[in-house]
């Protein structure tokens, strides 16, 4: 077991995307240290069991937020495409 993990390694361990890891770092759910352009996560900062019922809930929330953003940004265009 390593002391520090990159965001890619953490994503693989947690079964989520790198973007999700970055979002969790930004929101404070995962503590990370920044070195230059890269983040490194200590093994003690990683959640122990990510693949629980909560992870599906997180994915659903991420999906809902993504859909809301797309509709907000491209709603008019989507309506026009739907009318064709």
Buried (B, 14 or more C-beta within 10 A) or exposed (E): EEEBBBBEBBBEBBEBBBEBBBBBBEEEEBEBEEEEEEBBBBEEBBBEEBEEEEBEEBEEEBEEEEEEEEEEEEEEEEEEEEEE
